[in-house]
Amino acid sequence: MSDDPAGLGSPGGGASQRLEGGPGPRVLERLDERECLQLIAAGRLGRLAYTGRYGPTVLPVLYKLHQKSIVFRTIQDTFTEEDLRTGIAHAEYQVAFEVDQYDPETLDGWVVLVVGPAHHLDTEAERAPIISAADDPWPEAESEHLVRVQPTRISGRRRRRP
């Protein structure tokens, strides 16, 4: 069994693997952290995965990449906010965050998986720079809850024609 939670690793730990199937051969290649961050930065919709009070949970969330961390918002007092709080000072749940793009016609695409702690942005000092950052601010986020995932592990794979 692979220790790669996304099942994206190539046998033997090589950088790429030739795959068959679909319209022509494909290569599966590892993406470095820089490429992964570029792909994440270009997206807006990802999937948050964690173990909540009712078991494994995967939810689509709108996000931003802010200073190499992923920030998403939730509505105050929802199960997501409750599930991601430990109740212990300075203890944060580990979560996974996934972003991908896939072309069903060509079978080409990529996937990036980020693992890290989910930190609640509870103070105005934490929230203000994120809300006002970039070209697309989140004015509605002022009344919502923000969570930041600080990556401790980033991995990605791309499937493409050679």
C-alpha positions as CSV (number, residue, x, y, z in Angstrom):
1,M,0.0,0.0,0.0
2,S,1.4,3.4,-0.9
3,D,1.9,6.1,1.7
4,D,0.7,8.6,-0.9
5,P,-2.9,9.5,0.2
6,A,-3.9,10.7,-3.2
7,G,-2.7,7.4,-4.8
8,L,-0.7,9.6,-7.3
9,G,2.8,8.2,-6.7
10,S,4.5,6.3,-9.4
11,P,5.9,2.8,-8.6
12,G,9.5,2.9,-7.4
13,G,9.3,6.6,-6.5
14,G,10.4,7.7,-10.0
15,A,9.6,11.2,-11.3
16,S,7.3,9.9,-14.1
17,Q,5.6,6.8,-15.3
18,R,4.3,5.9,-18.8
19,L,0.5,5.1,-18.7
20,E,-1.6,3.5,-21.3
21,G,-5.3,3.8,-21.9
22,G,-7.5,6.5,-23.5
23,P,-6.5,8.2,-26.8
24,G,-2.7,7.4,-26.8
25,P,0.0,6.9,-24.2
26,R,0.3,9.3,-21.2
27,V,3.0,10.3,-18.8
28,L,2.4,10.7,-15.1
29,E,4.8,13.2,-13.6
30,R,5.4,14.7,-10.2
31,L,4.9,18.4,-9.8
32,D,7.3,20.4,-7.6
33,E,6.0,22.7,-4.8
34,R,6.4,25.8,-7.0
35,E,4.2,24.3,-9.8
36,C,1.6,23.1,-7.2
37,L,1.3,26.6,-5.7
38,Q,0.9,28.1,-9.2
39,L,-1.9,25.7,-10.0
40,I,-3.6,26.3,-6.6
41,A,-3.3,30.1,-7.1
42,A,-5.1,29.9,-10.4
43,G,-8.1,28.1,-9.0
44,R,-11.1,29.1,-6.8
45,L,-12.8,25.8,-6.0
46,G,-11.2,23.0,-4.0
47,R,-12.2,20.2,-1.7
48,L,-11.6,20.2,2.0
49,A,-11.3,16.7,3.6
50,Y,-11.2,16.0,7.3
51,T,-12.6,13.6,9.9
52,G,-15.5,15.2,11.6
53,R,-17.8,14.2,14.4
54,Y,-19.8,12.1,11.9
55,G,-16.8,10.5,10.2
56,P,-14.9,11.3,7.0
57,T,-16.1,14.5,5.4
58,V,-15.3,16.1,2.0
59,L,-16.7,19.5,1.1
60,P,-16.3,21.8,-1.9
61,V,-15.1,25.3,-0.8
62,L,-14.2,28.6,-2.5
63,Y,-10.7,29.5,-1.5
64,K,-7.8,31.9,-2.0
65,L,-4.1,31.3,-1.9
66,H,-2.7,33.9,0.5
67,Q,1.1,33.9,1.3
68,K,1.4,30.2,0.4
69,S,-1.5,29.2,2.6
70,I,-5.1,28.3,1.6
71,V,-7.8,30.4,3.1
72,F,-11.5,29.6,2.8
73,R,-14.6,30.9,4.4
74,T,-17.5,29.2,6.1
75,I,-20.8,30.5,7.5
76,Q,-20.6,31.3,11.3
77,D,-21.9,28.5,13.6
78,T,-22.1,25.7,11.0
79,F,-20.9,22.1,11.4
80,T,-17.7,22.9,9.4
81,E,-16.7,25.5,11.9
82,E,-17.6,23.3,14.9
83,D,-15.9,20.2,13.4
84,L,-12.7,22.0,12.8
85,R,-12.3,23.3,16.4
86,T,-10.5,21.1,18.9
87,G,-11.5,23.0,22.0
88,I,-7.8,22.9,23.1
89,A,-5.7,26.0,22.9
90,H,-3.1,26.0,20.1
91,A,-4.3,22.5,18.9
92,E,-5.5,22.4,15.4
93,Y,-7.1,19.6,13.3
94,Q,-5.0,18.3,10.4
95,V,-7.0,18.5,7.1
96,A,-6.4,17.7,3.5
97,F,-7.2,20.2,0.7
98,E,-7.4,19.1,-3.0
99,V,-7.5,21.0,-6.2
100,D,-7.6,19.4,-9.6
101,Q,-8.4,19.9,-13.3
102,Y,-9.3,17.1,-15.7
103,D,-10.2,16.9,-19.3
104,P,-12.6,13.9,-19.9
105,E,-12.0,14.0,-23.7
106,T,-8.2,13.7,-23.6
107,L,-7.8,12.2,-20.1
108,D,-5.1,14.8,-19.4
109,G,-5.1,16.7,-16.1
110,W,-3.5,17.4,-12.8
111,V,-4.2,17.1,-9.1
112,V,-2.6,18.9,-6.1
113,L,-3.0,17.7,-2.5
114,V,-2.2,19.9,0.5
115,V,-2.0,18.6,4.1
116,G,-1.8,20.9,7.1
117,P,-3.5,22.3,10.2
118,A,-6.7,24.2,9.9
119,H,-6.3,27.5,11.8
120,H,-9.3,29.6,12.6
121,L,-8.8,33.3,11.9
122,D,-10.7,34.6,14.8
123,T,-9.0,38.0,15.3
124,E,-9.4,41.1,13.2
125,A,-5.6,41.3,12.9
126,E,-5.6,37.9,11.3
127,R,-8.6,38.5,9.0
128,A,-8.0,42.0,7.7
129,P,-4.9,41.4,5.4
130,I,-6.7,38.4,3.8
131,I,-10.0,40.1,3.2
132,S,-8.4,43.1,1.6
133,A,-5.6,41.2,-0.3
134,A,-5.5,40.8,-4.1
135,D,-7.7,42.0,-6.9
136,D,-10.7,40.0,-5.7
137,P,-11.4,40.9,-2.1
138,W,-14.0,39.1,-0.1
139,P,-16.2,41.9,1.3
140,E,-18.8,39.4,2.4
141,A,-16.2,37.5,4.3
142,E,-16.3,40.2,7.0
143,S,-19.5,38.5,8.4
144,E,-18.3,34.9,7.8
145,H,-15.7,32.7,9.4
146,L,-12.3,32.3,7.8
147,V,-10.0,29.2,8.1
148,R,-6.4,29.0,6.9
149,V,-4.6,25.8,6.0
150,Q,-0.9,26.2,6.4
151,P,0.7,23.5,4.2
152,T,3.0,21.0,5.9
153,R,3.0,18.8,2.8
154,I,2.2,19.7,-0.8
155,S,2.2,17.1,-3.6
156,G,1.0,17.0,-7.1
157,R,0.8,15.0,-10.2
158,R,0.1,15.8,-13.9
159,R,-1.1,13.3,-16.5
160,R,-0.3,14.4,-20.1
161,R,0.8,13.2,-23.5
162,P,4.6,12.7,-23.7
